[in-house]
């Protein structure tokens, strides 16, 4: 990386960061308002929200693995362009929806785009990052992602201040950042295969051409699948954040303030992401991930028990620390464990695990919310986070006798 570039990060890393910034700007002009749009405009309920968000995040899980494998064998940039292009094209169509199944179809297609682009993009970032700086690079990327998520709700709130209740025109305006995203992607250079091989040599990992799918899955090794198993267990309790927004609305937060709180949450996410990623480079991935998961458990338990708005809003903002500590560290951990020629496949499996867990978590959350109580739903999520943290601790204990590169990188 060129030391003269901002933050010591290369131009391609910055370009990928700006792509994520504008994508999240567009997405978050819609996402925090979606529960209100569904319930107040379309007349849908909490269970419909669970179906929409769960299906949107996970029905494309197999595609995530395939796109990662394709990235190992061909052109990651083309897959990134296709994935972001699909999402940018369909997102504004929510403005035309008149029933919740239409929103489901649009969100499903939007997330298909995410399934296509996620693993190839992460593999590109891993190829651009020296082994000693992976946490910082992935933390920076998550920070740019969250910075876009700060901007989007602010734009939405300003729009709704002048045009109260005009959700549809607001959703239609997301076509503008979508166009900007595509222009940025065209300027990102395709990572050379020799660069990926060189990065793999720096990390003392094997490289070469990607094998067939079955061989790729076998080649990732036991430590990788142990990591994915624990991450999957945690994700089973990690329901859509739309439920947090629905909880805030149910406790009396006005619609105008929902996007502002969502934006404030992403300020915490963005500022903590670079710090969390850099700390994982210095002190190891697993400790940071575990701390993030414990914060998640505390936040979810508190959302189940407290109903005082000042307390719940404070807890909601603390929730951002979970993302800053764990997201970049998780991705860097995946890159540490995967051979360089299989990184696309590895990130595909990682993203698929998050998707499958997200589907199950959102469906379970919606069911518990509807049939039992919001408290039962939040406490279930907290319990699964605690279980995953305990299993992560067992990996740390097991890893004390294993080479560092196979455990924390």
C-alpha positions in Angstrom: 0.0 0.0 0.0 1.2 3.5 -0.8 2.1 5.4 2.4 1.3 8.6 0.7 -2.4 7.7 0.2 -5.0 8.7 2.8 -4.7 6.6 5.9 -1.9 4.6 4.2 -4.6 2.8 2.2 -4.3 2.1 -1.6 -6.5 3.8 -4.2 -8.4 0.6 -5.0 -9.2 0.1 -1.3 -10.5 3.6 -1.2 -12.6 3.1 -4.4 -14.2 0.0 -2.9 -14.8 2.0 0.2 -16.7 4.7 -1.7 -18.7 2.0 -3.5 -19.9 0.7 -0.2 -20.5 4.3 1.1 -22.9 5.2 -1.7 -24.6 1.8 -1.7 -25.3 2.0 2.0 -26.4 5.6 1.6 -29.1 4.4 -0.9 -30.0 1.4 1.2 -30.4 3.3 4.4 -32.6 5.9 2.8 -35.1 3.0 2.7 -34.2 0.4 5.4 -35.0 2.3 8.6 -38.3 3.4 7.2 -39.3 0.0 5.9 -41.0 -1.2 9.1 -43.1 2.0 9.1 -43.9 1.7 5.4 -44.9 -1.9 5.8 -47.1 -1.4 8.9 -48.5 2.1 8.4 -48.8 2.3 4.6 -49.2 -1.3 3.5 -50.9 -2.7 6.6 -48.4 -5.6 7.2 -47.4 -7.0 10.6 -44.3 -8.1 12.5 -44.5 -11.6 11.0 -44.5 -10.2 7.5 -41.4 -8.1 8.4 -39.7 -11.2 9.6 -40.5 -13.1 6.4 -39.3 -10.2 4.2 -36.0 -9.6 6.1 -35.2 -13.2 6.6 -35.8 -14.2 3.0 -34.0 -11.1 1.8 -30.9 -11.9 3.7 -30.7 -15.6 3.2 -32.5 -17.0 0.2 -29.4 -16.2 -1.8 -27.1 -18.2 0.4 -26.1 -20.8 -2.2 -25.4 -18.0 -4.7 -22.9 -16.5 -2.3 -20.9 -19.7 -2.3 -21.0 -19.9 -6.1 -20.1 -16.3 -6.6 -17.1 -16.8 -4.3 -16.0 -19.8 -6.3 -16.4 -18.0 -9.6 -14.3 -15.1 -8.2 -11.5 -17.6 -7.5 -11.6 -18.8 -11.0 -12.3 -15.6 -13.0 -13.0 -11.9 -12.7 -14.1 -10.7 -9.2 -14.7 -7.2 -10.6 -17.3 -8.4 -13.1 -19.2 -10.1 -10.3 -18.9 -7.0 -8.1 -20.3 -4.8 -11.0 -23.2 -7.2 -11.6 -24.1 -7.5 -7.9 -24.1 -3.8 -7.2 -25.8 -3.1 -10.5 -28.7 -5.4 -9.8 -29.3 -3.9 -6.3 -29.1 -0.3 -7.6 -31.6 -1.1 -10.4 -34.3 -2.7 -8.2 -34.1 -0.7 -4.9 -36.0 2.3 -6.2 -38.9 0.0 -7.2 -40.1 -0.2 -3.6 -41.7 3.2 -4.3 -44.2 1.4 -6.6 -45.1 -1.4 -4.1 -48.7 -1.7 -2.9 -48.6 -5.0 -1.0 -46.0 -6.6 1.2 -45.3 -9.5 -1.2 -44.1 -7.0 -3.7 -41.7 -5.6 -1.1 -40.5 -9.1 -0.5 -39.8 -9.7 -4.2 -37.9 -6.4 -4.5 -35.9 -7.0 -1.3 -35.2 -10.5 -2.4 -33.8 -9.3 -5.7 -31.8 -6.5 -3.9 -30.2 -9.1 -1.7 -29.5 -11.4 -4.7 -27.2 -8.6 -5.8 -25.6 -8.6 -2.4 -25.1 -12.4 -2.7 -23.4 -11.9 -6.1 -21.0 -9.1 -5.0 -20.2 -9.8 -1.3 -17.6 -12.7 -1.6 -15.8 -11.3 -4.7 -15.5 -7.9 -3.1 -14.1 -9.3 0.2 -11.7 -11.5 -1.8 -10.5 -8.3 -3.7 -9.9 -6.5 -0.4 -8.0 -9.5 1.1 -5.8 -9.5 -2.0 -5.1 -5.8 -1.5 -4.2 -6.1 2.2 -0.9 -7.3 3.6 -1.5 -10.0 6.3 -0.4 -7.6 9.1 -3.1 -5.0 8.0 -6.1 -7.1 7.1 -8.1 -6.1 10.2 -7.4 -2.4 9.4 -8.4 -2.8 5.7 -11.6 -4.6 6.5 -12.3 -2.3 9.4 -11.9 0.7 7.1 -14.3 -0.9 4.6 -16.9 -1.4 7.3 -16.4 2.2 8.4 -17.1 3.5 4.9 -20.1 1.2 4.8 -21.4 2.6 8.0 -20.6 6.2 7.1 -22.9 5.8 4.1 -25.5 4.4 6.6 -25.1 7.7 8.5 -25.7 9.8 5.5 -28.7 7.9 4.1 -31.0 8.3 7.1 -30.0 12.0 7.4 -31.2 12.6 3.9 -34.4 10.6 4.6 -35.1 12.6 7.7 -34.5 15.9 5.9 -36.8 14.8 3.1 -39.6 13.7 5.5 -39.3 16.9 7.5 -40.3 18.9 4.4 -42.5 16.2 2.9 -44.1 14.2 5.9 -45.2 10.7 5.0 -44.0 10.9 1.4 -42.1 7.6 1.5 -42.6 6.7 -2.1 -40.8 9.7 -3.7 -38.0 9.2 -1.2 -37.5 5.6 -2.1 -37.5 6.5 -5.8 -34.6 9.0 -5.3 -32.3 6.1 -4.4 -31.6 5.7 -8.1 -29.1 8.6 -7.9 -26.5 7.1 -5.5 -27.0 3.8 -7.4 -25.7 5.5 -10.6 -22.7 6.9 -8.7 -21.8 3.4 -7.4 -21.6 2.0 -10.9 -19.3 4.9 -12.0 -17.0 4.2 -9.1 -16.8 0.4 -9.9 -15.7 1.1 -13.4 -12.6 2.8 -12.0 -11.6 -0.1 -9.8 -8.7 -2.1 -11.3 -9.1 -5.9 -11.6 -6.8 -7.5 -9.0 -4.0 -9.3 -10.9 -3.7 -13.0 -10.2 0.0 -12.5 -9.5 -0.9 -10.0 -6.8 -3.1 -12.5 -5.0 -0.4 -15.1 -5.2 2.1 -12.6 -3.8 -0.2 -11.7 -0.9 -0.6 -15.4 -0.2 3.1 -15.9 -0.1 3.4 -13.1 2.5 0.9 -14.9 4.7 2.6 -18.3 4.3 -0.4 -19.7 2.6 -0.6 -21.9 -0.4 -1.8 -20.4 -3.7 -2.6 -21.5 -7.2 -5.6 -22.1 -9.4 -8.9 -22.6 -7.7 -10.0 -26.3 -7.7 -13.5 -27.6 -8.5 -16.2 -26.8 -6.0 -15.9 -30.1 -4.1 -12.1 -29.8 -3.9 -12.4 -26.2 -2.8 -14.7 -27.1 0.1 -12.3 -29.8 1.2 -9.3 -27.6 0.9 -10.5 -25.0 3.4 -9.6 -27.2 6.4 -11.0 -27.9 9.9 -10.1 -24.6 11.6 -12.0 -22.7 9.0 -15.1 -24.8 9.4 -14.9 -24.6 13.2 -14.9 -20.8 12.8 -17.9 -20.9 10.4 -19.8 -23.2 12.8 -19.5 -20.8 15.7 -20.3 -17.8 13.5 -23.4 -19.6 12.3 -24.6 -20.3 15.8 -24.2 -16.6 16.7 -26.1 -15.6 13.5 -29.1 -17.8 14.6 -29.8 -15.2 17.2 -28.9 -12.2 15.1 -32.2 -11.2 13.7 -32.8 -8.2 11.4 -32.2 -4.8 12.9 -35.6 -3.8 11.6 -37.0 -5.4 14.8 -34.9 -2.9 16.9 -36.4 -0.1 14.9 -39.9 -1.6 15.4 -39.3 -1.8 19.1 -38.3 1.8 19.3 -41.4 2.8 17.3 -43.6 0.7 19.6 -42.1 2.4 22.7 -43.1 5.8 21.3 -40.2 7.1 19.2 -41.8 9.3 16.5 -41.3 8.3 12.9 -39.2 11.5 12.2 -36.6 10.4 14.8 -36.2 6.8 13.6 -33.9 7.6 10.7 -31.9 10.0 12.9 -31.4 7.3 15.5 -30.4 4.9 12.8 -27.9 7.4 11.5 -26.5 8.0 15.0 -26.1 4.2 15.4 -24.0 4.2 12.3 -21.8 7.0 13.6 -20.9 4.6 16.4 -20.4 1.8 14.0 -18.2 3.8 11.7 -15.9 5.3 14.3 -15.5 2.0 16.1 -14.9 -0.1 13.0 -11.4 1.2 12.1 -10.3 1.0 15.8 -11.7 -2.5 16.1 -10.1 -3.8 12.9 -6.7 -2.3 13.9 -6.9 -3.8 17.4 -7.5 -7.2 15.9 -4.3 -6.9 14.0 -2.4 -6.2 17.2 -4.1 -8.4 19.8 -5.8 -11.1 17.8 -9.2 -11.6 16.2 -11.0 -13.8 18.6 -10.8 -11.6 21.7 -12.3 -8.7 19.7 -15.0 -10.9 18.2 -16.0 -12.4 21.6 -16.2 -8.9 23.2 -18.4 -7.7 20.4 -20.7 -10.7 20.8 -21.0 -10.2 24.6 -22.0 -6.5 23.9 -24.6 -7.9 21.5 -26.0 -10.2 24.2 -26.2 -7.4 26.7 -28.0 -5.1 24.3 -30.6 -7.6 23.3 -31.3 -8.6 26.9 -31.7 -4.9 27.8 -34.1 -4.4 24.8 -36.2 -7.2 26.2 -36.4 -5.8 29.8 -36.3 -2.0 29.6 -39.1 0.3 28.3 -37.8 3.7 29.3 -37.0 5.6 26.1 -33.8 7.3 27.4 -32.4 3.9 28.5 -33.5 2.1 25.3 -32.1 4.8 23.1 -28.7 4.7 24.9 -28.6 1.0 24.6 -29.4 1.2 20.9 -26.4 3.4 20.4 -24.1 1.1 22.4 -25.2 -1.6 20.0 -23.0 0.0 17.4 -19.9 -1.1 19.3 -20.8 -4.8 18.6 -20.3 -4.1 14.9 -17.1 -2.1 15.3 -15.5 -4.8 17.3 -16.6 -7.9 15.4 -17.3 -7.2 11.8 -13.9 -6.3 10.5 -12.2 -8.9 12.8 -14.6 -11.7 11.5 -13.7 -11.0 7.9 -10.0 -10.7 8.7 -10.2 -14.1 10.5 -11.8 -15.7 7.5 -9.0 -14.3 5.3 -6.4 -15.6 7.8 -7.8 -19.1 7.7 -8.3 -19.5 3.9 -5.7 -20.4 1.3 -5.2 -17.5 -1.0 -6.6 -19.4 -4.0 -9.8 -20.2 -2.1 -10.5 -16.9 -0.5 -13.5 -16.2 -2.7 -15.0 -19.6 -1.8 -14.2 -19.0 1.9 -16.0 -15.6 1.9 -18.9 -17.1 0.0 -19.3 -19.7 2.7 -19.0 -17.1 5.4 -21.6 -14.9 3.9 -23.9 -17.9 3.3 -23.6 -18.8 6.9 -24.6 -15.3 7.9 -27.5 -15.5 5.4 -28.8 -18.8 6.6 -28.6 -17.7 10.2 -30.3 -14.4 9.3 -33.2 -16.2 7.7 -33.7 -18.5 10.7 -33.2 -15.7 13.2 -35.6 -13.3 11.6 -38.3 -16.0 11.2 -37.9 -17.1 14.8 -37.8 -13.5 16.0 -41.0 -12.6 14.1 -42.7 -15.8 15.4 -41.7 -15.2 19.1 -42.6 -11.5 18.8 -46.1 -12.3 17.5 -47.0 -15.4 19.4 -45.2 -14.8 22.8 -43.7 -11.3 23.3 -40.9 -8.9 22.1 -39.1 -9.7 25.4 -39.0 -13.4 24.6 -37.6 -12.7 21.1 -34.8 -10.4 22.4 -33.9 -12.8 25.2 -33.6 -15.7 22.7 -31.2 -13.7 20.6 -29.1 -12.8 23.7 -29.0 -16.4 24.8 -27.6 -17.6 21.4 -25.0 -14.8 21.5 -23.8 -16.0 24.9 -23.7 -19.6 23.7 -21.6 -18.6 20.6 -19.2 -16.6 22.8 -18.7 -19.7 25.0 -17.9 -21.8 21.9 -15.5 -19.1 20.7 -13.7 -19.3 24.0 -13.3 -23.1 23.5 -11.7 -22.4 20.1 -9.2 -20.1 21.9 -8.4 -22.9 24.3 -8.0 -25.4 21.5 -5.9 -23.0 19.5 -3.3 -22.5 22.2 -1.7 -25.7 21.0 -2.1 -24.9 17.3 0.0 -22.6 15.0 -1.2 -19.0 15.2 -1.9 -18.7 11.5 -4.5 -21.4 11.8 -6.4 -19.8 14.7 -6.1 -16.0 14.8 -3.9 -15.1 11.9 
